[in-house]
Amino acid sequence: MFDARTMMQSSNRTGESGSLAGLARAIELAGQDGFLAALADLCQSASGYDSTFIAAFFPDHPPMELFDNLSDEYSAATIKPYLDFAYFLDPFYNLFQQGIGDRVVTLGECAPDDFMSSEYYQTFYAETGLFDETSVFVAFGNGAAAVISLGSREESFQFGPDQRAALAGLLPCIAALCRRHWPALDPNSLAGSGRMGLHLKKSFDRFATSLLSGREVEIVQLILKGHSSKSIARELGNSPETVKVHRKRIHNKLGITSQGELFSLFLEALTRAPANATGDPLSYLDRPVSGQL
């Protein structure tokens, strides 16, 4: 149940009349049409970000879009590709999969060290036009989370300590309001998408397993998520030199020469593998890769 004392404590921490007015509006609309727009306005007023995308994350189902206020141009470049496949390599989604409660998290805090030069970033993220992003996580008891992704398309924008403190100060209220608006976030309401999410996860887990060793498959998965050799070494307890040797073997076995080619091969295999696939997605390509010759 929403606690008025929590509201007052959070309101005092923000100290901003705009946030107070926005909070009052969100409280008024909780459980009604217009709540999500009011919630987006509240978060943007506190943080200084200029756009909002709200999604429901589930442990074993793909995300579901709940709201966005993006322009048609950026919505087309962002929402559909994200929900189709890109979410699986999203640092925020991977953080959610590790388990997270109510929390404010910046992209810099959860992205792998090689994220900006990753093929995921170049192929998808750069197309969104975002220069900065922060997500507000609200956890639900069934393992789901409402995720409020705040973005800026202004290159000069900076999410500073004051803005973070204001947003974090509102977090208890935001969480209480979200739980009032959605007594539960139920993935079963997503017709057919749960099966698609499971297909994507299994395809990711099985990608290149017919050609690579178990350790090499782990390395491929981390590369696709944007980790550098140094970061992979930390994750797996190896030396960077050992990881580089593995990467060379991976390139030879898959007949590729770059991270970009690996990403393209993954997407091609993903699109060819049927929903009921039980093996390596590479086996469904209409051409052999190097190790299949």
Secondary structure, DSSP 8 states (H G I E B T S, - for coil): ---HHHHHHHHHHH--HHHHHHHHHHHHHTTSTTHHHHHHHHHHHHH---EEEEEEE-SSS--EEEEE---HHHHHHHHHHHHHTGGGG-HHHHHHHT---SEEEEHHHHS-TTGGGSHHHHHTGGGGT-SEEEEEEEE-TTS-EEEEEEEE--TT----HHHHHHHHHHHHHHHHHHHHH-S---GGGSTTHHHHHHHHHHHHHHTTTTTS-HHHHHHHHHHHTT--HHHHHHHHT--HHHHHHHHHHHHHHHT--SHHHHHHHHHHHHHHS-TT--S-GGGGSSS--GGG-
